[in-house]
Amino acid sequence: MSEYYKTPIDPEFKIPLDLSFQQIQSLDKVAVQKLKPNVHRLGESPPMLVGRYDTRSLWLSHNKISLVYGLDSLVHRTILDPDLIGWIDLSFNNIKNVDKNMFTNFPNLKILYLHKNQIEEYLSVFVLRRVNSLRTLSLYGNPIEKIREYRAVVSTMIPQLVTLDSVFILPSEKQETNALNAEIRSYLLPKYEKLEAATFKRTAVSVESE
């Protein structure tokens, strides 16, 4: 039985816009007008106002998505108030990397499901530390889960997390993560800064060529 049937929907997130099982491959090219919200799991879909859905939750699980590029565009085309999005579900897709700026576009994002994808690099997780509102993250079923001290490392990289893979992060785990902090920062921060510099350079070149 799906976990969605077992978990009551918090009124804070309203009725989710469920676009699961739609065979979506590219988020930036999806034809929104052709999508029909899945109502089988919840029995209803969110109301529409001025052509957009009045919800704070977007479910995109069980598709064929490999890149999260275009997510912000999709949200702005479908959700009434994009800044209020609090729950995004991208589980059961083919995602390998997380764009460093993608989820920072949602200032109220509290829940992010990325389980059952193909994420294997810690750098893809490290970028989520910039999502200050993030409290719940799921990553189980990704190759990264098999890395030694997985929970401790992820908890260190994203210190604002309260729950990882449906399990509360215990104070004892936070103590373990403190011991790992220096090692992780010395390993990942140079890579992250290099990524930031490369992105800035590409953006500058793009602007100059326009």
mmCIF file of the C-alpha atoms, coordinates in Angstrom:
data_MODEL
# 
_entry.id   MODEL 
# 
loop_
_atom_site.group_PDB 
_atom_site.id 
_atom_site.type_symbol 
_atom_site.label_atom_id 
_atom_site.label_alt_id 
_atom_site.label_comp_id 
_atom_site.label_asym_id 
_atom_site.label_entity_id 
_atom_site.label_seq_id 
_atom_site.pdbx_PDB_ins_code 
_atom_site.Cartn_x 
_atom_site.Cartn_y 
_atom_site.Cartn_z 
_atom_site.occupancy 
_atom_site.B_iso_or_equiv 
_atom_site.pdbx_formal_charge 
_atom_site.auth_seq_id 
_atom_site.auth_comp_id 
_atom_site.auth_asym_id 
_atom_site.auth_atom_id 
_atom_site.pdbx_PDB_model_num 
ATOM 1   C CA . MET A 1 1   ? 0.000   0.000  0.000   1.00 0.00 ? 1   MET A CA 1 
ATOM 2   C CA . SER A 1 2   ? 1.295   3.477  -0.875  1.00 0.00 ? 2   SER A CA 1 
ATOM 3   C CA . GLU A 1 3   ? 2.638   5.614  1.942   1.00 0.00 ? 3   GLU A CA 1 
ATOM 4   C CA . TYR A 1 4   ? 0.286   8.376  0.812   1.00 0.00 ? 4   TYR A CA 1 
ATOM 5   C CA . TYR A 1 5   ? -2.726  6.376  1.917   1.00 0.00 ? 5   TYR A CA 1 
ATOM 6   C CA . LYS A 1 6   ? -1.212  5.911  5.351   1.00 0.00 ? 6   LYS A CA 1 
ATOM 7   C CA . THR A 1 7   ? -0.315  9.560  5.991   1.00 0.00 ? 7   THR A CA 1 
ATOM 8   C CA . PRO A 1 8   ? -3.099  12.110 6.580   1.00 0.00 ? 8   PRO A CA 1 
ATOM 9   C CA . ILE A 1 9   ? -2.624  15.317 4.627   1.00 0.00 ? 9   ILE A CA 1 
ATOM 10  C CA . ASP A 1 10  ? -1.724  18.212 6.897   1.00 0.00 ? 10  ASP A CA 1 
ATOM 11  C CA . PRO A 1 11  ? -4.217  21.061 6.273   1.00 0.00 ? 11  PRO A CA 1 
ATOM 12  C CA . GLU A 1 12  ? -1.221  23.399 6.122   1.00 0.00 ? 12  GLU A CA 1 
ATOM 13  C CA . PHE A 1 13  ? -0.316  21.914 2.727   1.00 0.00 ? 13  PHE A CA 1 
ATOM 14  C CA . LYS A 1 14  ? -3.895  21.790 1.413   1.00 0.00 ? 14  LYS A CA 1 
ATOM 15  C CA . ILE A 1 15  ? -5.026  19.125 -1.068  1.00 0.00 ? 15  ILE A CA 1 
ATOM 16  C CA . PRO A 1 16  ? -1.955  18.161 -3.148  1.00 0.00 ? 16  PRO A CA 1 
ATOM 17  C CA . LEU A 1 17  ? -1.782  18.593 -6.891  1.00 0.00 ? 17  LEU A CA 1 
ATOM 18  C CA . ASP A 1 18  ? -1.004  14.987 -7.765  1.00 0.00 ? 18  ASP A CA 1 
ATOM 19  C CA . LEU A 1 19  ? 0.763   14.706 -11.130 1.00 0.00 ? 19  LEU A CA 1 
ATOM 20  C CA . SER A 1 20  ? 2.160   11.249 -10.438 1.00 0.00 ? 20  SER A CA 1 
ATOM 21  C CA . PHE A 1 21  ? 2.021   8.427  -12.985 1.00 0.00 ? 21  PHE A CA 1 
ATOM 22  C CA . GLN A 1 22  ? 1.906   10.870 -15.931 1.00 0.00 ? 22  GLN A CA 1 
ATOM 23  C CA . GLN A 1 23  ? 4.958   9.603  -17.860 1.00 0.00 ? 23  GLN A CA 1 
ATOM 24  C CA . ILE A 1 24  ? 6.542   13.064 -17.439 1.00 0.00 ? 24  ILE A CA 1 
ATOM 25  C CA . GLN A 1 25  ? 10.154  13.165 -18.649 1.00 0.00 ? 25  GLN A CA 1 
ATOM 26  C CA . SER A 1 26  ? 11.022  16.877 -18.850 1.00 0.00 ? 26  SER A CA 1 
ATOM 27  C CA . LEU A 1 27  ? 9.654   19.404 -16.359 1.00 0.00 ? 27  LEU A CA 1 
ATOM 28  C CA . ASP A 1 28  ? 10.406  22.450 -18.498 1.00 0.00 ? 28  ASP A CA 1 
ATOM 29  C CA . LYS A 1 29  ? 8.633   21.040 -21.551 1.00 0.00 ? 29  LYS A CA 1 
ATOM 30  C CA . VAL A 1 30  ? 5.583   19.454 -19.978 1.00 0.00 ? 30  VAL A CA 1 
ATOM 31  C CA . ALA A 1 31  ? 2.301   20.631 -21.511 1.00 0.00 ? 31  ALA A CA 1 
ATOM 32  C CA . VAL A 1 32  ? 0.396   21.668 -18.406 1.00 0.00 ? 32  VAL A CA 1 
ATOM 33  C CA . GLN A 1 33  ? -2.924  21.982 -20.204 1.00 0.00 ? 33  GLN A CA 1 
ATOM 34  C CA . LYS A 1 34  ? -2.776  18.300 -21.153 1.00 0.00 ? 34  LYS A CA 1 
ATOM 35  C CA . LEU A 1 35  ? -2.112  17.039 -17.623 1.00 0.00 ? 35  LEU A CA 1 
ATOM 36  C CA . LYS A 1 36  ? -4.956  15.577 -15.618 1.00 0.00 ? 36  LYS A CA 1 
ATOM 37  C CA . PRO A 1 37  ? -4.423  15.501 -11.843 1.00 0.00 ? 37  PRO A CA 1 
ATOM 38  C CA . ASN A 1 38  ? -4.469  12.034 -10.313 1.00 0.00 ? 38  ASN A CA 1 
ATOM 39  C CA . VAL A 1 39  ? -7.464  11.770 -7.985  1.00 0.00 ? 39  VAL A CA 1 
ATOM 40  C CA . HIS A 1 40  ? -7.318  8.019  -7.331  1.00 0.00 ? 40  HIS A CA 1 
ATOM 41  C CA . ARG A 1 41  ? -5.076  8.235  -4.255  1.00 0.00 ? 41  ARG A CA 1 
ATOM 42  C CA . LEU A 1 42  ? -6.822  11.084 -2.453  1.00 0.00 ? 42  LEU A CA 1 
ATOM 43  C CA . GLY A 1 43  ? -10.250 11.117 -4.044  1.00 0.00 ? 43  GLY A CA 1 
ATOM 44  C CA . GLU A 1 44  ? -10.053 14.792 -4.983  1.00 0.00 ? 44  GLU A CA 1 
ATOM 45  C CA . SER A 1 45  ? -7.845  17.449 -6.531  1.00 0.00 ? 45  SER A CA 1 
ATOM 46  C CA . PRO A 1 46  ? -7.242  21.024 -5.365  1.00 0.00 ? 46  PRO A CA 1 
ATOM 47  C CA . PRO A 1 47  ? -9.602  23.773 -6.546  1.00 0.00 ? 47  PRO A CA 1 
ATOM 48  C CA . MET A 1 48  ? -8.599  26.011 -9.433  1.00 0.00 ? 48  MET A CA 1 
ATOM 49  C CA . LEU A 1 49  ? -8.565  29.797 -9.190  1.00 0.00 ? 49  LEU A CA 1 
ATOM 50  C CA . VAL A 1 50  ? -7.693  32.049 -12.140 1.00 0.00 ? 50  VAL A CA 1 
ATOM 51  C CA . GLY A 1 51  ? -6.326  29.085 -14.069 1.00 0.00 ? 51  GLY A CA 1 
ATOM 52  C CA . ARG A 1 52  ? -4.028  27.729 -11.336 1.00 0.00 ? 52  ARG A CA 1 
ATOM 53  C CA . TYR A 1 53  ? -4.385  25.234 -8.511  1.00 0.00 ? 53  TYR A CA 1 
ATOM 54  C CA . ASP A 1 54  ? -4.867  26.481 -4.963  1.00 0.00 ? 54  ASP A CA 1 
ATOM 55  C CA . THR A 1 55  ? -2.454  24.161 -3.152  1.00 0.00 ? 55  THR A CA 1 
ATOM 56  C CA . ARG A 1 56  ? 0.853   24.125 -1.299  1.00 0.00 ? 56  ARG A CA 1 
ATOM 57  C CA . SER A 1 57  ? 1.804   20.583 -2.326  1.00 0.00 ? 57  SER A CA 1 
ATOM 58  C CA . LEU A 1 58  ? 3.020   19.183 -5.646  1.00 0.00 ? 58  LEU A CA 1 
ATOM 59  C CA . TRP A 1 59  ? 3.409   15.441 -6.196  1.00 0.00 ? 59  TRP A CA 1 
ATOM 60  C CA . LEU A 1 60  ? 5.454   14.330 -9.207  1.00 0.00 ? 60  LEU A CA 1 
ATOM 61  C CA . SER A 1 61  ? 6.342   10.813 -8.146  1.00 0.00 ? 61  SER A CA 1 
ATOM 62  C CA . HIS A 1 62  ? 6.390   7.714  -10.380 1.00 0.00 ? 62  HIS A CA 1 
ATOM 63  C CA . ASN A 1 63  ? 7.331   9.574  -13.551 1.00 0.00 ? 63  ASN A CA 1 
ATOM 64  C CA . LYS A 1 64  ? 10.450  9.448  -15.758 1.00 0.00 ? 64  LYS A CA 1 
ATOM 65  C CA . ILE A 1 65  ? 12.087  12.672 -14.618 1.00 0.00 ? 65  ILE A CA 1 
ATOM 66  C CA . SER A 1 66  ? 15.893  12.715 -14.785 1.00 0.00 ? 66  SER A CA 1 
ATOM 67  C CA . LEU A 1 67  ? 16.530  16.457 -14.267 1.00 0.00 ? 67  LEU A CA 1 
ATOM 68  C CA . VAL A 1 68  ? 14.837  18.880 -11.879 1.00 0.00 ? 68  VAL A CA 1 
ATOM 69  C CA . TYR A 1 69  ? 15.567  21.738 -14.280 1.00 0.00 ? 69  TYR A CA 1 
ATOM 70  C CA . GLY A 1 70  ? 12.297  23.483 -15.084 1.00 0.00 ? 70  GLY A CA 1 
ATOM 71  C CA . LEU A 1 71  ? 10.624  22.690 -11.744 1.00 0.00 ? 71  LEU A CA 1 
ATOM 72  C CA . ASP A 1 72  ? 10.278  26.361 -10.808 1.00 0.00 ? 72  ASP A CA 1 
ATOM 73  C CA . SER A 1 73  ? 8.701   27.086 -14.205 1.00 0.00 ? 73  SER A CA 1 
ATOM 74  C CA . LEU A 1 74  ? 6.228   24.227 -13.775 1.00 0.00 ? 74  LEU A CA 1 
ATOM 75  C CA . VAL A 1 75  ? 5.280   25.428 -10.292 1.00 0.00 ? 75  VAL A CA 1 
ATOM 76  C CA . HIS A 1 76  ? 4.686   28.975 -11.527 1.00 0.00 ? 76  HIS A CA 1 
ATOM 77  C CA . ARG A 1 77  ? 2.522   27.693 -14.365 1.00 0.00 ? 77  ARG A CA 1 
ATOM 78  C CA . THR A 1 78  ? 0.351   25.456 -12.195 1.00 0.00 ? 78  THR A CA 1 
ATOM 79  C CA . ILE A 1 79  ? 0.274   26.756 -8.606  1.00 0.00 ? 79  ILE A CA 1 
ATOM 80  C CA . LEU A 1 80  ? -1.706  29.809 -7.509  1.00 0.00 ? 80  LEU A CA 1 
ATOM 81  C CA . ASP A 1 81  ? 0.938   31.075 -5.066  1.00 0.00 ? 81  ASP A CA 1 
ATOM 82  C CA . PRO A 1 82  ? 4.331   29.439 -5.843  1.00 0.00 ? 82  PRO A CA 1 
ATOM 83  C CA . ASP A 1 83  ? 6.059   31.031 -2.842  1.00 0.00 ? 83  ASP A CA 1 
ATOM 84  C CA . LEU A 1 84  ? 3.805   29.058 -0.495  1.00 0.00 ? 84  LEU A CA 1 
ATOM 85  C CA . ILE A 1 85  ? 4.786   25.626 -1.811  1.00 0.00 ? 85  ILE A CA 1 
ATOM 86  C CA . GLY A 1 86  ? 5.673   23.550 1.251   1.00 0.00 ? 86  GLY A CA 1 
ATOM 87  C CA . TRP A 1 87  ? 5.804   19.958 -0.015  1.00 0.00 ? 87  TRP A CA 1 
ATOM 88  C CA . ILE A 1 88  ? 7.348   18.622 -3.232  1.00 0.00 ? 88  ILE A CA 1 
ATOM 89  C CA . ASP A 1 89  ? 7.436   14.923 -4.047  1.00 0.00 ? 89  ASP A CA 1 
ATOM 90  C CA . LEU A 1 90  ? 9.870   13.769 -6.754  1.00 0.00 ? 90  LEU A CA 1 
ATOM 91  C CA . SER A 1 91  ? 10.222  10.190 -5.558  1.00 0.00 ? 91  SER A CA 1 
ATOM 92  C CA . PHE A 1 92  ? 10.354  7.178  -7.884  1.00 0.00 ? 92  PHE A CA 1 
ATOM 93  C CA . ASN A 1 93  ? 12.027  8.979  -10.782 1.00 0.00 ? 93  ASN A CA 1 
ATOM 94  C CA . ASN A 1 94  ? 15.479  8.864  -12.419 1.00 0.00 ? 94  ASN A CA 1 
ATOM 95  C CA . ILE A 1 95  ? 17.086  11.923 -10.826 1.00 0.00 ? 95  ILE A CA 1 
ATOM 96  C CA . LYS A 1 96  ? 20.869  11.771 -10.402 1.00 0.00 ? 96  LYS A CA 1 
ATOM 97  C CA . ASN A 1 97  ? 21.746  15.367 -9.544  1.00 0.00 ? 97  ASN A CA 1 
ATOM 98  C CA . VAL A 1 98  ? 20.027  18.235 -7.762  1.00 0.00 ? 98  VAL A CA 1 
ATOM 99  C CA . ASP A 1 99  ? 20.464  21.704 -9.239  1.00 0.00 ? 99  ASP A CA 1 
ATOM 100 C CA . LYS A 1 100 ? 22.048  23.937 -6.621  1.00 0.00 ? 100 LYS A CA 1 
ATOM 101 C CA . ASN A 1 101 ? 19.483  26.746 -6.929  1.00 0.00 ? 101 ASN A CA 1 
ATOM 102 C CA . MET A 1 102 ? 16.331  24.846 -7.809  1.00 0.00 ? 102 MET A CA 1 
ATOM 103 C CA . PHE A 1 103 ? 14.807  24.352 -4.378  1.00 0.00 ? 103 PHE A CA 1 
ATOM 104 C CA . THR A 1 104 ? 15.965  27.687 -2.949  1.00 0.00 ? 104 THR A CA 1 
ATOM 105 C CA . ASN A 1 105 ? 13.300  29.244 -5.170  1.00 0.00 ? 105 ASN A CA 1 
ATOM 106 C CA . PHE A 1 106 ? 10.692  27.975 -2.720  1.00 0.00 ? 106 PHE A CA 1 
ATOM 107 C CA . PRO A 1 107 ? 11.111  29.888 0.572   1.00 0.00 ? 107 PRO A CA 1 
ATOM 108 C CA . ASN A 1 108 ? 8.510   27.819 2.454   1.00 0.00 ? 108 ASN A CA 1 
ATOM 109 C CA . LEU A 1 109 ? 9.532   24.328 1.326   1.00 0.00 ? 109 LEU A CA 1 
ATOM 110 C CA . LYS A 1 110 ? 9.416   22.061 4.383   1.00 0.00 ? 110 LYS A CA 1 
ATOM 111 C CA . ILE A 1 111 ? 9.055   18.554 2.906   1.00 0.00 ? 111 ILE A CA 1 
ATOM 112 C CA . LEU A 1 112 ? 11.065  17.155 -0.005  1.00 0.00 ? 112 LEU A CA 1 
ATOM 113 C CA . TYR A 1 113 ? 10.762  13.548 -1.177  1.00 0.00 ? 113 TYR A CA 1 
ATOM 114 C CA . LEU A 1 114 ? 13.628  12.308 -3.337  1.00 0.00 ? 114 LEU A CA 1 
ATOM 115 C CA . HIS A 1 115 ? 13.570  8.629  -2.426  1.00 0.00 ? 115 HIS A CA 1 
ATOM 116 C CA . LYS A 1 116 ? 13.877  5.898  -5.038  1.00 0.00 ? 116 LYS A CA 1 
ATOM 117 C CA . ASN A 1 117 ? 15.961  7.927  -7.488  1.00 0.00 ? 117 ASN A CA 1 
ATOM 118 C CA . GLN A 1 118 ? 19.568  7.583  -8.681  1.00 0.00 ? 118 GLN A CA 1 
ATOM 119 C CA . ILE A 1 119 ? 21.337  10.129 -6.454  1.00 0.00 ? 119 ILE A CA 1 
ATOM 120 C CA . GLU A 1 120 ? 24.844  8.949  -5.594  1.00 0.00 ? 120 GLU A CA 1 
ATOM 121 C CA . GLU A 1 121 ? 26.910  12.114 -4.994  1.00 0.00 ? 121 GLU A CA 1 
ATOM 122 C CA . TYR A 1 122 ? 26.929  13.936 -1.665  1.00 0.00 ? 122 TYR A CA 1 
ATOM 123 C CA . LEU A 1 123 ? 27.285  17.242 -3.491  1.00 0.00 ? 123 LEU A CA 1 
ATOM 124 C CA . SER A 1 124 ? 23.705  16.829 -4.747  1.00 0.00 ? 124 SER A CA 1 
ATOM 125 C CA . VAL A 1 125 ? 22.568  16.663 -1.134  1.00 0.00 ? 125 VAL A CA 1 
ATOM 126 C CA . PHE A 1 126 ? 24.938  19.334 0.140   1.00 0.00 ? 126 PHE A CA 1 
ATOM 127 C CA . VAL A 1 127 ? 23.246  22.005 -1.990  1.00 0.00 ? 127 VAL A CA 1 
ATOM 128 C CA . LEU A 1 128 ? 20.022  21.471 -0.019  1.00 0.00 ? 128 LEU A CA 1 
ATOM 129 C CA . ARG A 1 129 ? 21.604  23.129 3.025   1.00 0.00 ? 129 ARG A CA 1 
ATOM 130 C CA . ARG A 1 130 ? 20.630  26.410 1.373   1.00 0.00 ? 130 ARG A CA 1 
ATOM 131 C CA . VAL A 1 131 ? 16.925  25.545 1.658   1.00 0.00 ? 131 VAL A CA 1 
ATOM 132 C CA . ASN A 1 132 ? 16.561  27.071 5.117   1.00 0.00 ? 132 ASN A CA 1 
ATOM 133 C CA . SER A 1 133 ? 12.937  26.036 5.593   1.00 0.00 ? 133 SER A CA 1 
ATOM 134 C CA . LEU A 1 134 ? 13.562  22.333 4.837   1.00 0.00 ? 134 LEU A CA 1 
ATOM 135 C CA . ARG A 1 135 ? 12.684  20.052 7.766   1.00 0.00 ? 135 ARG A CA 1 
ATOM 136 C CA . THR A 1 136 ? 11.807  16.677 6.228   1.00 0.00 ? 136 THR A CA 1 
ATOM 137 C CA . LEU A 1 137 ? 13.847  14.886 3.557   1.00 0.00 ? 137 LEU A CA 1 
ATOM 138 C CA . SER A 1 138 ? 13.636  11.378 2.129   1.00 0.00 ? 138 SER A CA 1 
ATOM 139 C CA . LEU A 1 139 ? 16.563  9.828  0.261   1.00 0.00 ? 139 LEU A CA 1 
ATOM 140 C CA . TYR A 1 140 ? 16.215  6.123  0.893   1.00 0.00 ? 140 TYR A CA 1 
ATOM 141 C CA . GLY A 1 141 ? 16.476  3.885  -2.127  1.00 0.00 ? 141 GLY A CA 1 
ATOM 142 C CA . ASN A 1 142 ? 19.199  6.032  -3.704  1.00 0.00 ? 142 ASN A CA 1 
ATOM 143 C CA . PRO A 1 143 ? 22.792  4.767  -4.171  1.00 0.00 ? 143 PRO A CA 1 
ATOM 144 C CA . ILE A 1 144 ? 23.912  7.428  -1.680  1.00 0.00 ? 144 ILE A CA 1 
ATOM 145 C CA . GLU A 1 145 ? 22.145  5.501  1.085   1.00 0.00 ? 145 GLU A CA 1 
ATOM 146 C CA . LYS A 1 146 ? 24.817  2.795  0.923   1.00 0.00 ? 146 LYS A CA 1 
ATOM 147 C CA . ILE A 1 147 ? 27.676  5.164  1.770   1.00 0.00 ? 147 ILE A CA 1 
ATOM 148 C CA . ARG A 1 148 ? 29.207  4.735  5.221   1.00 0.00 ? 148 ARG A CA 1 
ATOM 149 C CA . GLU A 1 149 ? 27.601  6.832  7.989   1.00 0.00 ? 149 GLU A CA 1 
ATOM 150 C CA . TYR A 1 150 ? 24.939  8.012  5.563   1.00 0.00 ? 150 TYR A CA 1 
ATOM 151 C CA . ARG A 1 151 ? 22.527  9.427  8.163   1.00 0.00 ? 151 ARG A CA 1 
ATOM 152 C CA . ALA A 1 152 ? 25.229  11.213 10.119  1.00 0.00 ? 152 ALA A CA 1 
ATOM 153 C CA . VAL A 1 153 ? 26.704  12.778 6.990   1.00 0.00 ? 153 VAL A CA 1 
ATOM 154 C CA . VAL A 1 154 ? 23.374  13.962 5.576   1.00 0.00 ? 154 VAL A CA 1 
ATOM 155 C CA . SER A 1 155 ? 22.358  15.374 8.976   1.00 0.00 ? 155 SER A CA 1 
ATOM 156 C CA . THR A 1 156 ? 25.606  17.312 9.085   1.00 0.00 ? 156 THR A CA 1 
ATOM 157 C CA . MET A 1 157 ? 25.291  18.667 5.580   1.00 0.00 ? 157 MET A CA 1 
ATOM 158 C CA . ILE A 1 158 ? 21.702  19.849 6.163   1.00 0.00 ? 158 ILE A CA 1 
ATOM 159 C CA . PRO A 1 159 ? 21.653  20.896 9.845   1.00 0.00 ? 159 PRO A CA 1 
ATOM 160 C CA . GLN A 1 160 ? 18.106  22.303 9.699   1.00 0.00 ? 160 GLN A CA 1 
ATOM 161 C CA . LEU A 1 161 ? 16.640  18.827 9.089   1.00 0.00 ? 161 LEU A CA 1 
ATOM 162 C CA . VAL A 1 162 ? 14.354  17.336 11.733  1.00 0.00 ? 162 VAL A CA 1 
ATOM 163 C CA . THR A 1 163 ? 13.392  14.128 9.931   1.00 0.00 ? 163 THR A CA 1 
ATOM 164 C CA . LEU A 1 164 ? 15.381  11.982 7.502   1.00 0.00 ? 164 LEU A CA 1 
ATOM 165 C CA . ASP A 1 165 ? 13.763  9.016  5.757   1.00 0.00 ? 165 ASP A CA 1 
ATOM 166 C CA . SER A 1 166 ? 10.677  9.196  8.015   1.00 0.00 ? 166 SER A CA 1 
ATOM 167 C CA . VAL A 1 167 ? 12.818  8.906  11.163  1.00 0.00 ? 167 VAL A CA 1 
ATOM 168 C CA . PHE A 1 168 ? 13.495  11.757 13.587  1.00 0.00 ? 168 PHE A CA 1 
ATOM 169 C CA . ILE A 1 169 ? 17.140  12.796 13.827  1.00 0.00 ? 169 ILE A CA 1 
ATOM 170 C CA . LEU A 1 170 ? 18.116  12.027 17.425  1.00 0.00 ? 170 LEU A CA 1 
ATOM 171 C CA . PRO A 1 171 ? 20.297  14.229 19.649  1.00 0.00 ? 171 PRO A CA 1 
ATOM 172 C CA . SER A 1 172 ? 22.860  11.406 19.707  1.00 0.00 ? 172 SER A CA 1 
ATOM 173 C CA . GLU A 1 173 ? 23.034  11.520 15.911  1.00 0.00 ? 173 GLU A CA 1 
ATOM 174 C CA . LYS A 1 174 ? 23.579  15.265 16.038  1.00 0.00 ? 174 LYS A CA 1 
ATOM 175 C CA . GLN A 1 175 ? 26.520  14.667 18.360  1.00 0.00 ? 175 GLN A CA 1 
ATOM 176 C CA . GLU A 1 176 ? 27.973  12.259 15.820  1.00 0.00 ? 176 GLU A CA 1 
ATOM 177 C CA . THR A 1 177 ? 27.461  14.808 13.066  1.00 0.00 ? 177 THR A CA 1 
ATOM 178 C CA . ASN A 1 178 ? 29.348  17.455 15.022  1.00 0.00 ? 178 ASN A CA 1 
ATOM 179 C CA . ALA A 1 179 ? 32.406  15.207 14.930  1.00 0.00 ? 179 ALA A CA 1 
ATOM 180 C CA . LEU A 1 180 ? 32.054  14.877 11.167  1.00 0.00 ? 180 LEU A CA 1 
ATOM 181 C CA . ASN A 1 181 ? 31.531  18.564 10.485  1.00 0.00 ? 181 ASN A CA 1 
ATOM 182 C CA . ALA A 1 182 ? 35.156  19.569 9.946   1.00 0.00 ? 182 ALA A CA 1 
ATOM 183 C CA . GLU A 1 183 ? 35.872  16.584 7.716   1.00 0.00 ? 183 GLU A CA 1 
ATOM 184 C CA . ILE A 1 184 ? 32.787  17.108 5.574   1.00 0.00 ? 184 ILE A CA 1 
ATOM 185 C CA . ARG A 1 185 ? 33.283  20.842 5.223   1.00 0.00 ? 185 ARG A CA 1 
ATOM 186 C CA . SER A 1 186 ? 36.923  20.455 4.243   1.00 0.00 ? 186 SER A CA 1 
ATOM 187 C CA . TYR A 1 187 ? 35.968  17.887 1.595   1.00 0.00 ? 187 TYR A CA 1 
ATOM 188 C CA . LEU A 1 188 ? 32.764  19.330 0.188   1.00 0.00 ? 188 LEU A CA 1 
ATOM 189 C CA . LEU A 1 189 ? 33.082  23.091 0.557   1.00 0.00 ? 189 LEU A CA 1 
ATOM 190 C CA . PRO A 1 190 ? 35.920  23.445 -2.009  1.00 0.00 ? 190 PRO A CA 1 
ATOM 191 C CA . LYS A 1 191 ? 33.860  21.421 -4.502  1.00 0.00 ? 191 LYS A CA 1 
ATOM 192 C CA . TYR A 1 192 ? 30.768  23.469 -3.750  1.00 0.00 ? 192 TYR A CA 1 
ATOM 193 C CA . GLU A 1 193 ? 32.643  26.767 -4.121  1.00 0.00 ? 193 GLU A CA 1 
ATOM 194 C CA . LYS A 1 194 ? 34.087  25.551 -7.425  1.00 0.00 ? 194 LYS A CA 1 
ATOM 195 C CA . LEU A 1 195 ? 30.575  24.728 -8.607  1.00 0.00 ? 195 LEU A CA 1 
ATOM 196 C CA . GLU A 1 196 ? 29.378  28.190 -7.528  1.00 0.00 ? 196 GLU A CA 1 
ATOM 197 C CA . ALA A 1 197 ? 32.253  29.870 -9.398  1.00 0.00 ? 197 ALA A CA 1 
ATOM 198 C CA . ALA A 1 198 ? 31.621  27.831 -12.553 1.00 0.00 ? 198 ALA A CA 1 
ATOM 199 C CA . THR A 1 199 ? 27.920  28.660 -12.476 1.00 0.00 ? 199 THR A CA 1 
ATOM 200 C CA . PHE A 1 200 ? 28.640  32.379 -11.991 1.00 0.00 ? 200 PHE A CA 1 
ATOM 201 C CA . LYS A 1 201 ? 31.076  32.327 -14.922 1.00 0.00 ? 201 LYS A CA 1 
ATOM 202 C CA . ARG A 1 202 ? 28.546  30.617 -17.215 1.00 0.00 ? 202 ARG A CA 1 
ATOM 203 C CA . THR A 1 203 ? 25.856  33.119 -16.192 1.00 0.00 ? 203 THR A CA 1 
ATOM 204 C CA . ALA A 1 204 ? 28.153  36.101 -16.835 1.00 0.00 ? 204 ALA A CA 1 
ATOM 205 C CA . VAL A 1 205 ? 29.101  34.810 -20.292 1.00 0.00 ? 205 VAL A CA 1 
ATOM 206 C CA . SER A 1 206 ? 25.433  34.208 -21.113 1.00 0.00 ? 206 SER A CA 1 
ATOM 207 C CA . VAL A 1 207 ? 24.476  37.766 -20.115 1.00 0.00 ? 207 VAL A CA 1 
ATOM 208 C CA . GLU A 1 208 ? 27.335  39.283 -22.096 1.00 0.00 ? 208 GLU A CA 1 
ATOM 209 C CA . SER A 1 209 ? 26.356  37.377 -25.237 1.00 0.00 ? 209 SER A CA 1 
ATOM 210 C CA . GLU A 1 210 ? 22.754  38.651 -25.146 1.00 0.00 ? 210 GLU A CA 1 
# 
